[in-house]
Amino acid sequence: MQIKELARATGVDVETIRYYEKQGLMPAPARRDNGYRDYAAAHLERLSFIRHCRALDMPLGDVNRLLGFVDKPDTNCGDVDLLVDDQLARVRARLKSMRALEKQLLRLRARCSGTHEGANCGILEELVSAAHGESCACHPA
């Protein structure tokens, strides 16, 4: 299959597929007589694996390490557990950060209600204060 067919089948952009090839995540495909890449079912499976890992927000370095385990199935997979544990820790840290951000935005939102002139908007006042280096509702001193 051609690269555009592989892209359509997996939902991965053509340029991303080329990037994965350059990074060594995808093996180089055979070439047809006209020079076009000719992808096989193995490419589709591998790209689907990569896409799934990326949907789990795994860094490409970790995806590459996981592919190493896929390529050598007789290898001890203890490190796979560690990779997933590390990813879980990153996700939990982002969740904590997002909860803090939500609280900041809620405090900011509480500074203004209803519609009125911008000169009397508590949110804008807070943001301007913060731009001047002063404490604000979302980032108290």
C-alpha positions in Angstrom: 0.0 0.0 0.0 1.1 3.6 -0.6 1.8 6.0 2.2 -1.5 7.8 1.8 -3.3 4.5 2.2 -1.3 3.7 5.3 -2.1 7.2 6.7 -5.8 6.8 5.9 -5.9 3.3 7.5 -4.3 4.5 10.8 -5.3 8.1 11.0 -1.6 9.1 11.1 -0.5 12.1 9.0 1.8 11.3 6.1 4.5 13.6 7.4 4.3 11.9 10.8 4.8 8.5 9.2 7.9 9.9 7.4 9.2 11.3 10.7 8.7 7.9 12.4 10.8 6.3 9.6 13.6 8.9 10.0 13.5 8.3 13.8 13.8 4.5 13.3 10.4 3.7 14.8 9.2 2.4 11.4 11.3 0.2 9.2 11.9 1.5 5.7 9.4 0.1 3.3 10.2 -1.5 0.0 10.2 0.7 -3.1 8.2 0.1 -6.2 9.7 0.5 -9.6 8.3 4.1 -9.7 10.0 5.0 -6.4 6.9 5.0 -4.3 7.0 3.5 -0.9 5.3 0.1 -0.7 4.0 -0.6 2.8 3.1 -4.1 4.0 0.7 -5.3 6.7 3.6 -5.3 9.2 3.9 -1.6 8.7 0.2 -1.1 9.4 0.5 -3.1 12.6 3.6 -1.3 13.8 2.2 2.1 13.0 -1.1 1.2 14.8 1.0 0.2 17.8 2.9 3.5 17.8 -0.4 5.4 17.4 -1.9 3.6 20.4 1.1 4.4 22.5 1.0 8.0 21.5 -2.7 8.2 22.3 -1.6 7.2 25.8 0.7 10.2 25.6 3.9 8.1 25.8 7.1 9.9 24.8 8.6 8.6 21.5 11.7 7.3 23.5 9.4 5.1 25.5 7.5 4.0 22.4 10.9 3.0 20.8 11.8 1.0 23.9 8.4 -0.8 23.8 8.9 -1.6 20.2 12.2 -3.2 21.2 10.3 -5.6 23.4 7.8 -6.2 20.6 10.7 -7.0 18.2 12.4 -9.3 20.7 9.5 -11.1 22.4 11.8 -13.5 24.3 13.2 -10.6 26.3 12.2 -10.1 30.0 9.5 -7.5 30.0 10.1 -6.1 33.5 11.1 -2.8 32.0 7.7 -2.5 30.3 6.1 -2.3 33.7 8.5 0.5 34.7 7.7 2.4 31.5 4.0 2.3 32.2 4.6 3.2 35.9 6.7 6.2 34.8 3.9 7.3 32.4 1.3 7.0 35.1 3.4 9.2 37.3 3.7 11.8 34.6 -0.1 11.7 34.0 -0.8 12.0 37.8 1.6 15.0 38.0 -0.2 16.7 35.1 -3.6 16.0 36.7 -2.4 17.6 39.9 -1.2 20.6 37.9 -4.5 20.8 36.1 -6.5 20.7 39.3 -4.3 23.6 40.6 -4.9 25.5 37.4 -8.7 24.9 37.7 -8.6 26.4 41.2 -6.8 29.4 40.0 -9.2 30.0 37.2 -12.2 29.5 39.6 -10.7 32.2 41.9 -10.2 34.5 39.0 -13.7 33.8 37.6 -15.2 34.7 41.0 -13.9 38.2 40.7 -16.5 39.2 38.1 -20.1 38.3 37.4 -22.7 39.6 35.0 -22.2 41.9 32.1 -20.9 45.4 32.5 -18.2 47.7 31.2 -14.7 46.3 30.9 -13.4 49.1 33.2 -15.4 47.5 36.0 -14.4 43.9 35.2 -12.8 42.2 38.2 -11.2 39.5 36.0 -9.5 42.2 33.8 -8.4 44.1 36.9 -6.8 41.0 38.3 -5.0 40.2 35.1 -3.7 43.7 34.8 -2.5 43.7 38.4 -0.7 40.4 37.7 0.9 42.0 34.6 2.3 44.7 36.8 3.8 42.1 39.1 1.2 42.5 41.9 -0.6 39.6 43.5 -3.9 38.6 42.1 -6.8 36.4 43.0 -5.5 33.4 41.0 -1.9 33.8 42.3 -2.1 35.2 45.9 1.1 36.5 47.4 
